[in-house]
């Protein structure tokens, strides 16, 4: 299994616009819920989403994480509206 730093780096590799937009990403595993928590932040905007282990595995294989991509797009949209 991989650790949170590896997953975080992979997410940034797959979605390079996270850095371009200045969006900070933090990843932690929730042992109780058995899921990854991805926290996206920029200024006063924050969005937390869950990434199921099988989706995280897809990300680690270098494929897009569809649910996470939607969340990133939503956060970017919210930032642009303000």
Buried (B, 14 or more C-beta within 10 A) or exposed (E): EEEBEEBBEBBBEBBEEBEEBEBEBEBEBEEEEEBBBBEBBBEEBEBEBBBBEEBBBBBBEEEEBEBBEEBBEEBBEEBEEE
